Amino acid sequence: MIKRRLCILAGVVTIMSQTVIGCGNTPDNNNGEAFNFMRGYQTVEPSQAINKENVDDPTPYIQYGYERHTKEAASEERMPGYAVYDRPLLAESISEMVAIIPDVEDAGVLVTSQHVLIAYKSNNEDRTKVADQVKKTAMSVVPSYYDVYVADDPRLMDDIERFRGHYSENQAESDALEQTIEEMKSFPQGEDPTDN
């Protein structure tokens, strides 16, 4: 009986403390910033740090994730199973990862809804080897349905940068992107995975 009362008391205290903490989440108390459940408070750092080392406490970003849903609960969701990928953050992460490959000096990355385009500068004679490293680096980050195209021509960085901030509802831009992809296909794309 005493254990039950202690459990109830602990539950009430927890609920009250969460309520008090939550009451401070107003724009007035956060320098006018609105809270966005997908990204937290918008800060100078454009991303709320997904696997970033430059945060004060990286613990929330390196924890394992687990969820469980019943068919009934999932059916009630407005868009079940819809994950939103932060494309600029993916581009930044891939660009940083590619730039630290020993044979790469500079890298520009564009991430769309289904493509990753990477233009990079390398002085290595084995172009296929470097292309393979670059491509596999991007493939390790994005979902498997993404197509990854690479080109060891730094001039293409400007070509893919012009699509920054755009989206695919404009047919002319989609056509220009497809033309850029076709041009990138003329460069080494790494080893053929079907050769294994």
N, C-alpha and C positions, 0 to 999 in steps of 0.2 A: 504494500500500500504506500509506504514511504517512497519506494523507488518510482512508483507511478507518479506521485505528486512531484518528485524531483524532475522527472522527464517532462511533465507538463510545464513546470516552471521554466525549465531550460528552453523548451520550445517557444514559450511566450517571450522570454528574454531575447531569443534569437530573432523572432519576428519583429519585435520592437526595435532592436538595434538595426536591422535591415531597413526598416521604415525610416528611422532617423537618418541613416546614411543616405538613403535614396532621396530624402527631402532636399539635400543640397545639390542635386543634379538639375539645376535650372540654369538657363542662359545667363542670368544675372550673376550667378556665383561662379561662372566659368569664363570670365572675360568675354562674354557675349557669344561664346561658341555653343552651337547646338550639338547635342549628343546624337551620333549616328550609330545605330547598333551594328552596322557592318564594319565600321572603321574606328569607332570611339570618338573622342573629341578631335576635331580637326586642328592640327598643330603645325608648326613650321616644318616638321618632319612629315613629308607627304603620306607616308604609310605609318600605321600604328605598329610597325616593326613585326614582320613575320620572319622569324629566324634571323633577326638582326642582332649584332653584338653591341651596338651603340645605344642601348636603352639602359635605364637605371636598373630595372628588374626584368630580365628576360624570361623569368619563370613561366608566366602565362603563355608564352609563345613557343616553349619547347616541351610542354606537357603533351602526353598522349591524348588523342581525342577518341571518344567513344560515345555513341548514341544508340538507342534502341527504340523502335517504333512498332506498334501493331498496325495491321492493315487498316483498321478503323481510324486510328489516329493519323496515319499518313494520308488517308483519303480526305481528311478534313483540311489539310494544308492547301493553301491557295496555289502554290506551285511546288508540289512535292518533288524532292530530289534535285531541285535547281540550285546549283552552286555557282556563285559569282566569282570570277577570277579577276583580280586587279591587274589588268594588262600592262599599265605603266610600271607597276611593281615587278611583274614578271620580266618585262623588258630590262629593267634596271638590274635585277638579280642575274639574269642570263648574261648581260653585258659584263658585269663584274666578274662572273665565273669564267667567261671566255677570255677576258683580258688577262687573267692570271695563268692561262695555259702558257707554258714556257715558250712555245713557238709563235705566240700571238702578241703583237705590240699594241693594237688598237682594235676596238670592236664596236659596231653600231647594231642595235637590235630593234626590230619592230615586231610586236605581237598583235595579231588580229584575233577574230573569233575562231579561226581555224588554221592560221598559218603563223610560223615564226620565220622571219627573214633576218639573216645575219650577214653583214658585210664586215670583213676584217682585214687587217694588214699583217702579213707574215713574211719573213725572209727565209723560211725553210724551203729547200728545194723539193722536198717530198710533199707536194700540194695535197695529194689524196690523204695522206696520213693526218695532216693538220685539219683538213676538211672533216675527216672522220671524228677527230677529237672535238672539234667545234660543234658538229651536229649532235654527237652523243651527249655533250654537255647540255644542250638545249632540251634534248629528248628526255633527259633525266629529271627535268623540272616540270614540263607541261604534260597534260593528259595525252594518252596514246592516240587519240583521234587527230591531233595536230600534225600538220605537214611542216617539216623543217627544211628550209632552203638556205644554202650558204654560198658565199662568194668571196674569194680572196682578192678582191679589188676594192681598195679603200674609196674609190670614186663613187661606188654604189652606196656608201653611207649617206651621202646627200640625197640620193634617189629614194632611199627608204625613209629617211628622216622627214621628207615632205608629207608623209602620210600621218605623222604624229598628231594625235587628237582627233583624227577623222573616224568615221564609221561607215559601214558598207551600204547605207541606204541610197547613196548617190551612184548611179550606174556608171557615170564617167570616171569616178574615182575607182570603182571596182574594176573597170576595164584597164585603167592605168596600173593598178596593183597587179592584175594578171599579166600584163605586159612586162612588168618588173620581175615577176616570178619566172616567166619564160626566159628572160635574159639571165637570171641567176642560175637556171638549170644548165647553162652552157659552161659553167665552172665546175670543177671537181666537187662532187657531193659526198665524198667519203666512200668507204668500202660498201659493197652491195651486201646487205644483211642476208640475202638468200644464198650467198656463197658458203655459209657455214655449215 
